[in-house]
């Protein structure tokens, strides 16, 4: 807080009135500044929102913003949820998808970067969905040669791993984001989210998102 100047005595009335006015302006400015709402958001959302045609992404497994069912979490079968997208832009040659939790490790103590739960890319352009329980393999011939990258776990970290927030850390949000790309990516299986983001730069035609929540 800036130092508030000391006003002259009331014997110097014009100067005293002026100084009191300055003190009120300073105090009000500090209070208003300290009451501005937080600009906190979704981790690095600004990084991955690169514009393009708006797409629709949804899951038949949970409603937008609703609790993610147990079978799609580490407390259940840890299967990937079914996802479907529409409003695909013309010229799309492949899709990529990222799932991450911007509230890790907790809403009170956010991590520097979101916790990544799923990285999958080179999904064929003629697909508009991912089935429930995508196999946790680097290469997916059953999905037209789609490839999966690494999540944030230190081991066993290829493919989808579901919500597993620390107990008592509050409600976490899990954002699924689909990207329509104008090319297949020359990116080997096992890429990180950051590597995928760099490879997609300049190739995003459209994107959409949905999210669910989970807590322990």
MDAnalysis code that builds the backbone (N, CA, C; Angstrom):
import MDAnalysis as mda
import numpy as np

u = mda.Universe.empty(648, n_residues=216, atom_resindex=np.repeat(np.arange(216), 3), trajectory=True)
u.add_TopologyAttr("name", ["N", "CA", "C"] * 216)
u.add_TopologyAttr("resid", np.arange(1, 217))
u.add_TopologyAttr("resname", ["UNK", "UNK", "UNK", "UNK", "UNK", "UNK", "UNK", "UNK", "UNK", "UNK", "UNK", "UNK", "UNK", "UNK", "UNK", "UNK", "UNK", "UNK", "UNK", "UNK", "UNK", "UNK", "UNK", "UNK", "UNK", "UNK", "UNK", "UNK", "UNK", "UNK", "UNK", "UNK", "UNK", "UNK", "UNK", "UNK", "UNK", "UNK", "UNK", "UNK", "UNK", "UNK", "UNK", "UNK", "UNK", "UNK", "UNK", "UNK", "UNK", "UNK", "UNK", "UNK", "UNK", "UNK", "UNK", "UNK", "UNK", "UNK", "UNK", "UNK", "UNK", "UNK", "UNK", "UNK", "UNK", "UNK", "UNK", "UNK", "UNK", "UNK", "UNK", "UNK", "UNK", "UNK", "UNK", "UNK", "UNK", "UNK", "UNK", "UNK", "UNK", "UNK", "UNK", "UNK", "UNK", "UNK", "UNK", "UNK", "UNK", "UNK", "UNK", "UNK", "UNK", "UNK", "UNK", "UNK", "UNK", "UNK", "UNK", "UNK", "UNK", "UNK", "UNK", "UNK", "UNK", "UNK", "UNK", "UNK", "UNK", "UNK", "UNK", "UNK", "UNK", "UNK", "UNK", "UNK", "UNK", "UNK", "UNK", "UNK", "UNK", "UNK", "UNK", "UNK", "UNK", "UNK", "UNK", "UNK", "UNK", "UNK", "UNK", "UNK", "UNK", "UNK", "UNK", "UNK", "UNK", "UNK", "UNK", "UNK", "UNK", "UNK", "UNK", "UNK", "UNK", "UNK", "UNK", "UNK", "UNK", "UNK", "UNK", "UNK", "UNK", "UNK", "UNK", "UNK", "UNK", "UNK", "UNK", "UNK", "UNK", "UNK", "UNK", "UNK", "UNK", "UNK", "UNK", "UNK", "UNK", "UNK", "UNK", "UNK", "UNK", "UNK", "UNK", "UNK", "UNK", "UNK", "UNK", "UNK", "UNK", "UNK", "UNK", "UNK", "UNK", "UNK", "UNK", "UNK", "UNK", "UNK", "UNK", "UNK", "UNK", "UNK", "UNK", "UNK", "UNK", "UNK", "UNK", "UNK", "UNK", "UNK", "UNK", "UNK", "UNK", "UNK", "UNK", "UNK", "UNK", "UNK", "UNK", "UNK", "UNK", "UNK", "UNK", "UNK"])
u.atoms.positions = np.array([
    [0.856, -1.193, 0.000],
    [0.000, 0.000, 0.000],
    [0.885, 1.233, 0.000],
    [0.607, 2.276, -0.829],
    [1.431, 3.477, -0.835],
    [1.280, 4.248, 0.449],
    [2.322, 4.991, 0.802],
    [2.297, 5.801, 2.017],
    [1.346, 6.975, 1.830],
    [0.460, 7.201, 2.800],
    [-0.488, 8.313, 2.751],
    [0.167, 9.535, 3.365],
    [0.226, 10.675, 2.636],
    [0.933, 11.841, 3.151],
    [0.266, 12.410, 4.389],
    [1.090, 13.042, 5.258],
    [0.597, 13.719, 6.456],
    [0.132, 15.121, 6.078],
    [-1.060, 15.479, 6.511],
    [-1.626, 16.769, 6.134],
    [-1.182, 17.854, 7.120],
    [-1.118, 19.107, 6.636],
    [-0.802, 20.220, 7.542],
    [-1.927, 20.438, 8.531],
    [-1.663, 21.222, 9.565],
    [-2.671, 21.477, 10.591],
    [-3.824, 22.270, 10.022],
    [-4.929, 22.324, 10.790],
    [-6.135, 23.019, 10.332],
    [-5.935, 24.521, 10.284],
    [-4.802, 25.034, 10.808],
    [-4.531, 26.474, 10.700],
    [-4.302, 26.894, 9.266],
    [-3.908, 25.922, 8.437],
    [-3.732, 26.199, 7.003],
    [-4.882, 25.520, 6.264],
    [-6.064, 26.104, 6.364],
    [-7.288, 25.430, 5.915],
    [-7.298, 25.053, 4.430],
    [-6.940, 25.954, 3.506],
    [-6.974, 25.544, 2.086],
    [-6.070, 24.355, 1.826],
    [-4.828, 24.419, 2.350],
    [-3.888, 23.321, 2.128],
    [-4.380, 22.050, 2.806],
    [-4.974, 22.212, 4.005],
    [-5.460, 21.035, 4.738],
    [-6.583, 20.350, 3.976],
    [-7.543, 21.177, 3.446],
    [-8.655, 20.564, 2.688],
    [-8.131, 19.836, 1.454],
    [-7.166, 20.427, 0.767],
    [-6.595, 19.806, -0.434],
    [-5.928, 18.479, -0.089],
    [-5.166, 18.500, 0.990],
    [-4.440, 17.295, 1.385],
    [-5.388, 16.182, 1.803],
    [-6.448, 16.544, 2.542],
    [-7.435, 15.533, 2.940],
    [-8.053, 14.892, 1.709],
    [-8.340, 15.712, 0.703],
    [-8.908, 15.171, -0.532],
    [-7.968, 14.185, -1.191],
    [-6.661, 14.529, -1.222],
    [-5.675, 13.623, -1.809],
    [-5.620, 12.313, -1.041],
    [-5.708, 12.396, 0.309],
    [-5.673, 11.180, 1.118],
    [-6.856, 10.287, 0.809],
    [-8.058, 10.868, 0.659],
    [-9.236, 10.055, 0.336],
    [-9.076, 9.384, -1.015],
    [-8.546, 10.103, -2.013],
    [-8.352, 9.518, -3.346],
    [-7.401, 8.333, -3.272],
    [-6.290, 8.504, -2.521],
    [-5.334, 7.416, -2.389],
    [-5.938, 6.198, -1.713],
    [-6.685, 6.455, -0.627],
    [-7.279, 5.336, 0.118],
    [-8.298, 4.602, -0.736],
    [-9.155, 5.357, -1.434],
    [-10.173, 4.714, -2.290],
    [-9.512, 3.926, -3.398],
    [-8.444, 4.465, -4.002],
    [-7.756, 3.763, -5.081],
    [-7.194, 2.440, -4.604],
    [-6.603, 2.430, -3.404],
    [-6.034, 1.202, -2.870],
    [-7.111, 0.173, -2.600],
    [-8.236, 0.605, -1.997],
    [-9.329, -0.317, -1.678],
    [-9.916, -0.917, -2.937],
    [-10.187, -0.070, -3.944],
    [-10.771, -0.578, -5.194],
    [-9.827, -1.553, -5.855],
    [-8.527, -1.220, -5.863],
    [-7.560, -2.117, -6.474],
    [-7.506, -3.459, -5.783],
    [-7.600, -3.468, -4.459],
    [-7.504, -4.724, -3.714],
    [-8.764, -5.549, -3.823],
    [-9.879, -4.990, -4.286],
    [-11.143, -5.720, -4.366],
    [-11.448, -6.212, -5.774],
    [-10.542, -6.018, -6.695],
    [-10.801, -6.508, -8.046],
    [-10.834, -8.026, -8.041],
    [-11.720, -8.636, -8.849],
    [-11.829, -10.092, -8.840],
    [-10.579, -10.747, -9.390],
    [-10.335, -11.992, -8.942],
    [-9.199, -12.751, -9.426],
    [-9.365, -13.069, -10.892],
    [-8.245, -13.117, -11.599],
    [-8.286, -13.485, -13.021],
    [-7.897, -14.937, -13.204],
    [-7.960, -15.720, -12.134],
    [-7.612, -17.130, -12.243],
    [-8.527, -17.839, -13.218],
    [-7.993, -18.858, -13.896],
    [-8.772, -19.549, -14.904],
    [-8.417, -21.009, -14.979],
    [-8.184, -21.507, -16.194],
    [-8.008, -22.925, -16.433],
    [-6.554, -23.252, -16.747],
    [-5.678, -22.886, -15.878],
    [-4.289, -23.210, -16.138],
    [-3.803, -22.487, -17.367],
    [-3.346, -23.256, -18.368],
    [-2.818, -22.628, -19.571],
    [-3.837, -22.622, -20.689],
    [-5.091, -22.335, -20.373],
    [-6.143, -22.292, -21.381],
    [-5.792, -21.333, -22.499],
    [-5.219, -20.176, -22.161],
    [-4.874, -19.195, -23.190],
    [-3.906, -19.787, -24.202],
    [-3.026, -20.655, -23.725],
    [-2.047, -21.275, -24.613],
    [-2.726, -22.168, -25.638],
    [-3.719, -22.953, -25.205],
    [-4.282, -23.941, -26.100],
    [-5.508, -23.452, -26.853],
    [-6.049, -22.280, -26.481],
    [-7.155, -21.710, -27.231],
    [-6.586, -20.847, -28.348],
    [-6.354, -21.460, -29.491],
    [-5.697, -20.760, -30.576],
    [-6.676, -20.289, -31.648],
    [-7.958, -20.296, -31.333],
    [-8.937, -19.805, -32.289],
    [-9.394, -20.898, -33.235],
    [-10.091, -20.475, -34.289],
    [-10.591, -21.431, -35.264],
    [-12.080, -21.641, -35.127],
    [-12.594, -22.514, -35.965],
    [-14.017, -22.811, -36.036],
    [-14.497, -23.465, -34.736],
    [-15.586, -22.979, -34.136],
    [-16.077, -23.600, -32.897],
    [-16.702, -24.962, -33.169],
    [-16.314, -25.953, -32.385],
    [-16.842, -27.302, -32.507],
    [-17.597, -27.670, -31.238],
    [-18.418, -28.700, -31.344],
    [-19.147, -29.205, -30.187],
    [-18.529, -30.522, -29.757],
    [-18.228, -30.647, -28.471],
    [-17.690, -31.882, -27.899],
    [-18.541, -32.249, -26.698],
    [-18.936, -33.504, -26.615],
    [-19.766, -33.952, -25.495],
    [-19.502, -35.418, -25.196],
    [-19.949, -35.846, -24.019],
    [-19.824, -37.235, -23.609],
    [-21.184, -37.764, -23.210],
    [-21.487, -38.980, -23.644],
    [-22.727, -39.631, -23.202],
    [-22.558, -40.196, -21.792],
    [-21.327, -40.131, -21.262],
    [-21.065, -40.669, -19.936],
    [-21.333, -39.697, -18.809],
    [-21.345, -38.385, -19.104],
    [-21.619, -37.385, -18.080],
    [-22.040, -36.091, -18.759],
    [-22.850, -35.311, -18.061],
    [-23.319, -34.036, -18.600],
    [-22.256, -32.966, -18.406],
    [-22.372, -31.909, -19.195],
    [-21.428, -30.799, -19.093],
    [-21.399, -30.240, -17.672],
    [-20.211, -30.205, -17.080],
    [-20.037, -29.660, -15.736],
    [-20.465, -30.580, -14.613],
    [-20.958, -31.771, -14.939],
    [-21.448, -32.695, -13.908],
    [-20.315, -33.589, -13.397],
    [-20.616, -34.346, -12.355],
    [-19.631, -35.260, -11.786],
    [-19.314, -36.389, -12.758],
    [-18.046, -36.663, -12.937],
    [-17.608, -37.771, -13.794],
    [-17.859, -39.084, -13.044],
    [-18.557, -40.034, -13.659],
    [-18.857, -41.292, -12.976],
    [-17.593, -42.046, -12.559],
    [-17.736, -42.823, -11.512],
    [-16.619, -43.520, -10.889],
    [-15.856, -44.409, -11.868],
    [-16.540, -45.041, -12.814],
    [-15.849, -45.979, -13.702],
    [-14.819, -45.294, -14.604],
    [-14.905, -43.965, -14.718],
    [-13.939, -43.234, -15.544],
    [-12.838, -42.597, -14.700],
    [-12.722, -43.014, -13.443],
    [-11.741, -42.435, -12.521],
    [-10.822, -43.515, -11.968],
    [-9.791, -43.074, -11.248],
    [-8.860, -44.010, -10.618],
    [-9.517, -44.806, -9.501],
    [-10.681, -44.366, -9.029],
    [-11.400, -45.082, -7.983],
    [-12.269, -46.192, -8.547],
    [-12.376, -46.252, -9.869],
    [-13.175, -47.280, -10.520],
    [-12.329, -48.050, -11.525],
    [-12.893, -48.283, -12.709],
    [-12.190, -49.059, -13.738],
    [-11.136, -48.242, -14.473],
    [-11.158, -46.929, -14.287],
    [-10.194, -46.026, -14.935],
    [-10.255, -46.137, -16.453],
    [-11.457, -46.262, -16.971],
    [-11.668, -46.325, -18.415],
    [-11.896, -44.916, -18.964],
    [-11.459, -44.680, -20.176],
    [-11.722, -43.380, -20.801],
    [-13.206, -43.268, -21.110],
    [-13.796, -42.091, -20.950],
    [-15.226, -41.926, -21.229],
    [-15.487, -41.836, -22.727],
    [-16.705, -42.173, -23.154],
    [-17.054, -41.993, -24.563],
    [-17.155, -40.506, -24.889],
    [-16.672, -40.123, -26.063],
    [-16.702, -38.729, -26.494],
    [-17.151, -38.652, -27.943],
    [-17.867, -37.601, -28.276],
    [-18.321, -37.403, -29.662],
    [-18.237, -35.921, -29.975],
    [-17.908, -35.601, -31.232],
    [-17.794, -34.203, -31.643],
    [-18.511, -33.968, -32.963],
    [-18.853, -32.719, -33.189],
    [-19.590, -32.328, -34.406],
    [-19.164, -30.919, -34.804],
    [-19.801, -30.397, -35.881],
    [-19.452, -29.082, -36.434],
    [-17.986, -29.054, -36.860],
    [-17.585, -30.091, -37.577],
    [-16.193, -30.212, -38.025],
    [-15.938, -29.266, -39.198],
    [-14.875, -28.471, -39.150],
    [-14.602, -27.539, -40.251],
    [-14.114, -28.248, -41.516],
    [-14.353, -27.640, -42.663],
    [-13.868, -28.179, -43.936],
    [-12.348, -28.205, -43.942],
    [-11.821, -29.185, -44.619],
    [-10.368, -29.294, -44.734],
    [-9.707, -30.049, -43.613],
    [-10.490, -30.604, -42.678],
    [-9.914, -31.338, -41.549],
    [-9.288, -32.641, -42.042],
    [-8.035, -32.876, -41.627],
    [-7.314, -34.091, -42.003],
    [-7.083, -35.030, -40.814],
    [-7.208, -34.515, -39.613],
    [-7.047, -35.352, -38.419],
    [-7.553, -34.587, -37.210],
    [-7.683, -35.315, -36.102],
    [-8.090, -34.712, -34.832],
    [-7.062, -35.052, -33.756],
    [-6.987, -34.180, -32.760],
    [-6.192, -34.445, -31.558],
    [-7.046, -34.098, -30.353],
    [-6.764, -34.741, -29.236],
    [-7.542, -34.490, -28.026],
    [-6.619, -34.474, -26.816],
    [-6.899, -33.543, -25.909],
    [-6.154, -33.417, -24.658],
    [-7.163, -33.361, -23.511],
    [-6.870, -34.059, -22.429],
    [-7.660, -33.948, -21.202],
    [-6.708, -33.547, -20.081],
    [-7.092, -32.532, -19.305],
    [-6.239, -32.082, -18.213],
    [-7.051, -31.491, -17.080],
    [-6.414, -31.454, -15.915],
    [-6.999, -30.919, -14.678],
    [-6.227, -29.663, -14.287],
    [-6.816, -28.464, -14.429],
    [-6.102, -27.242, -14.064],
    [-6.103, -26.962, -12.566],
    [-6.809, -27.782, -11.783],
    [-6.923, -27.543, -10.349],
    [-5.957, -28.371, -9.519],
    [-5.095, -29.127, -10.163],
    [-4.127, -29.944, -9.422],
    [-3.025, -29.070, -8.850],
    [-2.501, -29.369, -7.642],
    [-2.985, -30.440, -6.765],
    [-4.230, -30.092, -5.968],
    [-4.604, -28.808, -5.894],
    [-5.855, -28.448, -5.238],
    [-6.229, -27.036, -5.650],
    [-7.516, -26.673, -5.545],
    [-7.912, -25.308, -5.889],
    [-7.207, -24.251, -5.047],
    [-6.822, -24.619, -3.810],
    [-6.161, -23.646, -2.938],
    [-4.683, -23.486, -3.263],
    [-4.081, -24.520, -3.832],
    [-2.657, -24.473, -4.150],
    [-2.453, -24.992, -5.569],
    [-2.828, -24.181, -6.569],
    [-2.740, -24.658, -7.953],
    [-1.307, -24.933, -8.385],
    [-1.156, -25.941, -9.228],
    [0.157, -26.288, -9.750],
    [0.556, -25.302, -10.841],
    [1.861, -25.194, -11.124],
    [2.294, -24.285, -12.185],
    [1.690, -24.627, -13.544],
    [1.483, -25.905, -13.819],
    [0.863, -26.332, -15.072],
    [-0.204, -27.370, -14.762],
    [-1.210, -27.493, -15.618],
    [-2.261, -28.486, -15.365],
    [-1.715, -29.916, -15.361],
    [-2.434, -30.788, -14.681],
    [-2.094, -32.207, -14.666],
    [-2.748, -32.852, -15.884],
    [-1.938, -33.451, -16.726],
    [-2.422, -34.009, -17.997],
    [-2.922, -35.435, -17.775],
    [-4.123, -35.708, -18.250],
    [-4.725, -37.032, -18.102],
    [-4.763, -37.830, -19.401],
    [-4.701, -37.151, -20.531],
    [-4.815, -37.882, -21.798],
    [-4.272, -37.035, -22.930],
    [-3.499, -37.656, -23.800],
    [-3.009, -37.032, -25.028],
    [-3.188, -38.053, -26.145],
    [-3.990, -37.721, -27.148],
    [-4.217, -38.619, -28.279],
    [-4.309, -37.783, -29.549],
    [-3.693, -38.250, -30.631],
    [-3.605, -37.450, -31.861],
    [-3.564, -38.365, -33.084],
    [-3.610, -37.730, -34.251],
    [-3.732, -38.438, -35.529],
    [-4.968, -39.342, -35.557],
    [-6.017, -38.870, -34.901],
    [-7.322, -39.525, -35.019],
    [-7.827, -39.235, -36.435],
    [-8.245, -40.249, -37.188],
    [-8.634, -40.025, -38.588],
    [-9.757, -39.005, -38.747],
    [-9.720, -38.290, -39.860],
    [-10.691, -37.223, -40.122],
    [-12.108, -37.749, -40.303],
    [-12.265, -39.044, -40.626],
    [-13.618, -39.572, -40.824],
    [-14.256, -40.064, -39.523],
    [-13.561, -39.913, -38.398],
    [-14.141, -40.274, -37.110],
    [-14.739, -39.039, -36.453],
    [-15.829, -39.245, -35.765],
    [-16.440, -38.154, -34.987],
    [-16.702, -38.595, -33.547],
    [-15.969, -39.632, -33.121],
    [-16.157, -40.097, -31.745],
    [-14.974, -40.935, -31.292],
    [-14.872, -41.102, -29.979],
    [-13.970, -42.072, -29.365],
    [-14.822, -42.946, -28.459],
    [-14.683, -44.262, -28.560],
    [-15.510, -45.137, -27.730],
    [-15.032, -45.133, -26.283],
    [-15.869, -45.645, -25.419],
    [-15.472, -45.823, -24.028],
    [-14.345, -46.846, -23.946],
    [-13.402, -46.610, -23.049],
    [-12.360, -47.589, -22.791],
    [-11.340, -47.747, -23.903],
    [-10.824, -46.654, -24.430],
    [-9.759, -46.736, -25.433],
    [-8.550, -47.429, -24.803],
    [-7.997, -48.413, -25.521],
    [-6.859, -49.168, -24.997],
    [-5.681, -48.249, -24.719],
    [-4.941, -48.570, -23.695],
    [-3.798, -47.735, -23.307],
    [-2.544, -48.238, -24.011],
    [-2.563, -48.110, -25.347],
    [-1.430, -48.503, -26.175],
    [-0.918, -47.274, -26.926],
    [0.375, -47.219, -27.221],
    [0.893, -46.079, -27.970],
    [0.282, -45.954, -29.362],
    [0.093, -47.064, -30.047],
    [-0.490, -47.091, -31.391],
    [-1.857, -47.763, -31.324],
    [-2.817, -47.196, -32.066],
    [-4.192, -47.698, -32.015],
    [-4.687, -48.017, -33.428],
    [-4.313, -49.183, -33.965],
    [-4.788, -49.544, -35.308],
    [-6.299, -49.648, -35.397],
    [-6.940, -50.006, -34.271],
    [-8.408, -50.095, -34.265],
    [-9.063, -48.725, -34.385],
    [-8.285, -47.663, -34.192],
    [-8.786, -46.300, -34.378],
    [-8.071, -45.623, -35.543],
    [-7.809, -46.407, -36.577],
    [-7.252, -45.844, -37.802],
    [-5.838, -45.345, -37.683],
    [-5.074, -45.887, -36.740],
    [-3.689, -45.477, -36.591],
    [-3.468, -44.303, -35.658],
    [-4.482, -43.949, -34.876],
    [-4.298, -42.873, -33.896],
    [-3.163, -43.229, -32.938],
    [-2.512, -42.199, -32.417],
    [-1.402, -42.385, -31.493],
    [-1.702, -41.719, -30.160],
    [-1.168, -42.304, -29.099],
    [-1.354, -41.724, -27.779],
    [-0.027, -41.255, -27.203],
    [-0.116, -40.152, -26.445],
    [1.058, -39.586, -25.818],
    [1.069, -39.842, -24.323],
    [1.945, -39.112, -23.650],
    [2.156, -39.313, -22.219],
    [1.253, -38.405, -21.394],
    [0.770, -38.959, -20.294],
    [0.075, -38.154, -19.296],
    [1.089, -37.700, -18.238],
    [0.619, -37.119, -17.153],
    [1.528, -36.545, -16.152],
    [2.018, -37.529, -15.104],
    [1.561, -38.778, -15.125],
    [2.046, -39.750, -14.148],
    [3.500, -40.090, -14.441],
    [4.301, -40.365, -13.421],
    [5.725, -40.652, -13.642],
    [5.991, -42.002, -14.301],
    [5.044, -42.923, -14.226],
    [5.193, -44.239, -14.853],
    [3.817, -44.708, -15.312],
    [3.823, -45.763, -16.164],
    [2.556, -46.267, -16.713],
    [1.752, -45.086, -17.240],
    [2.379, -44.295, -18.091],
    [1.849, -42.969, -18.415],
    [1.514, -42.742, -19.884],
    [1.167, -43.786, -20.609],
    [0.687, -43.629, -21.983],
    [-0.803, -43.926, -22.016],
    [-1.561, -43.052, -22.642],
    [-3.001, -43.239, -22.726],
    [-3.739, -42.541, -21.600],
    [-5.010, -42.864, -21.488],
    [-5.884, -42.195, -20.523],
    [-5.677, -42.729, -19.118],
    [-5.588, -41.793, -18.161],
    [-5.712, -42.119, -16.747],
    [-6.656, -41.097, -16.139],
    [-7.634, -41.596, -15.403],
    [-8.738, -40.762, -14.969],
    [-8.482, -39.948, -13.723],
    [-9.492, -39.188, -13.308],
    [-9.380, -38.340, -12.122],
    [-8.908, -39.105, -10.893],
    [-7.954, -38.493, -10.184],
    [-7.430, -39.070, -8.949],
    [-6.969, -37.937, -8.041],
    [-7.862, -36.996, -7.720],
    [-7.433, -35.832, -6.934],
    [-7.082, -36.216, -5.506],
    [-6.160, -35.480, -4.889],
    [-5.838, -35.753, -3.480],
    [-7.082, -35.621, -2.610],
    [-7.317, -36.549, -1.683],
    [-8.484, -36.440, -0.791],
    [-8.489, -35.108, -0.052],
    [-9.660, -34.490, 0.013],
    [-9.806, -33.235, 0.724],
    [-9.346, -32.008, -0.046],
    [-8.974, -32.170, -1.311],
    [-8.470, -31.028, -2.085],
    [-9.575, -30.267, -2.812],
    [-10.827, -30.638, -2.576],
    [-11.939, -29.923, -3.207],
    [-12.309, -30.509, -4.560],
    [-13.188, -29.806, -5.226],
    [-13.672, -30.256, -6.534],
    [-12.681, -29.866, -7.624],
    [-12.303, -30.835, -8.427],
    [-11.414, -30.593, -9.560],
    [-12.214, -30.638, -10.853],
    [-11.765, -29.857, -11.823],
    [-12.396, -29.851, -13.150],
    [-11.506, -30.586, -14.144],
    [-12.136, -31.329, -15.040],
    [-11.404, -32.114, -16.036],
    [-11.896, -31.704, -17.411],
    [-11.024, -30.983, -18.125],
    [-11.379, -30.446, -19.436],
    [-10.906, -31.384, -20.534],
    [-11.834, -31.730, -21.424],
    [-11.526, -32.490, -22.627],
    [-11.599, -31.499, -23.787],
    [-10.543, -31.421, -24.593],
    [-10.512, -30.466, -25.701],
    [-10.162, -31.186, -26.988],
    [-10.990, -30.975, -28.012],
    [-10.786, -31.583, -29.322],
    [-10.273, -30.522, -30.285],
    [-9.347, -30.921, -31.138],
    [-8.767, -30.010, -32.129],
    [-8.901, -30.631, -33.513],
    [-9.429, -29.884, -34.463],
    [-9.467, -30.291, -35.868],
    [-8.241, -29.696, -36.546],
    [-7.460, -30.535, -37.206],
    [-6.200, -30.109, -37.792],
    [-6.224, -30.259, -39.315],
    [-5.412, -29.450, -39.983],
    [-5.384, -29.483, -41.452],
    [-4.371, -30.487, -41.983],
    [-3.813, -31.338, -41.121],
    [-2.833, -32.337, -41.559],
    [-2.714, -33.436, -40.523],
    [-2.121, -34.558, -40.934],
    [-1.651, -35.548, -39.972],
    [-0.353, -35.005, -39.380],
    [-0.084, -35.332, -38.149],
    [1.101, -34.809, -37.493],
    [2.265, -35.789, -37.596],
    [3.421, -35.253, -37.926],
    [4.638, -36.061, -37.965],
    [5.211, -36.134, -36.556],
    [4.482, -36.849, -35.716],
    [4.805, -36.906, -34.296],
    [4.717, -38.357, -33.845],
    [5.800, -38.922, -33.336],
    [5.751, -40.325, -32.909],
    [4.855, -40.514, -31.702],
    [4.456, -41.741, -31.481],
    [3.674, -42.066, -30.289],
    [4.511, -41.769, -29.049],
    [3.819, -41.430, -27.956],
    [4.511, -41.148, -26.707],
    [4.895, -39.697, -26.520],
    [4.364, -38.797, -27.343],
    [4.678, -37.375, -27.215],
    [4.014, -36.786, -25.974],
    [4.604, -35.747, -25.438],
    [4.006, -35.027, -24.321],
    [2.977, -34.030, -24.834],
    [2.195, -33.490, -23.925],
    [1.238, -32.456, -24.302],
    [1.944, -31.255, -24.932],
    [3.058, -30.836, -24.363],
    [3.782, -29.685, -24.902],
    [4.290, -29.959, -26.310],
    [4.771, -31.166, -26.543],
    [5.235, -31.531, -27.892],
    [4.073, -31.526, -28.874],
    [2.919, -32.008, -28.427],
    [1.734, -31.977, -29.290],
    [1.322, -30.550, -29.597],
    [1.328, -29.690, -28.589],
    [0.943, -28.303, -28.813],
    [1.857, -27.628, -29.829],
    [3.150, -27.903, -29.745],
    [4.077, -27.311, -30.711],
    [3.822, -27.844, -32.113],
    [3.541, -29.137, -32.224],
    [3.287, -29.738, -33.536],
    [1.992, -29.219, -34.150],
    [0.996, -28.893, -33.322],
    [-0.294, -28.409, -33.826],
    [-0.279, -26.935, -34.217],
    [0.700, -26.207, -33.758],
    [0.724, -24.767, -33.991],
    [0.651, -24.448, -35.481],
    [-0.306, -23.603, -35.842],
    [-0.505, -23.229, -37.231],
    [-1.344, -24.201, -38.033],
    [-1.807, -25.291, -37.398],
    [-2.588, -26.311, -38.116],
    [-4.011, -26.463, -37.571],
    [-4.391, -25.683, -36.578],
    [-5.693, -25.835, -35.942],
    [-6.774, -25.119, -36.759],
    [-7.734, -25.896, -37.242],
    [-8.863, -25.331, -37.988],
    [-10.060, -25.051, -37.092],
    [-10.209, -25.822, -36.045],
    [-11.347, -25.665, -35.139],
    [-11.080, -26.400, -33.851],
    [-11.896, -26.078, -32.825],
    [-11.731, -26.735, -31.537],
    [-13.000, -26.616, -30.700],
    [-13.134, -27.517, -29.748],
    [-14.272, -27.491, -28.843],
    [-13.865, -28.154, -27.540],
    [-14.693, -27.983, -26.523],
    [-14.369, -28.548, -25.216],
    [-15.613, -28.929, -24.433],
    [-15.439, -29.833, -23.512],
    [-16.437, -30.126, -22.484],
    [-15.663, -30.451, -21.220],
    [-16.361, -30.433, -20.083],
    [-15.664, -30.760, -18.848],
    [-16.607, -31.410, -17.861],
    [-15.982, -32.201, -16.974],
    [-16.701, -32.783, -15.851],
    [-15.918, -32.493, -14.583],
    [-16.479, -32.878, -13.448],
    [-15.824, -32.614, -12.170],
    [-15.706, -33.903, -11.360],
    [-14.809, -33.857, -10.361],
    [-14.654, -35.009, -9.469],
    [-13.964, -34.554, -8.196],
    [-14.306, -35.165, -7.089],
    [-13.628, -34.888, -5.834],
    [-13.625, -36.129, -4.965],
    [-12.722, -36.145, -4.006],
    [-12.632, -37.256, -3.046],
    [-12.833, -36.728, -1.636],
])
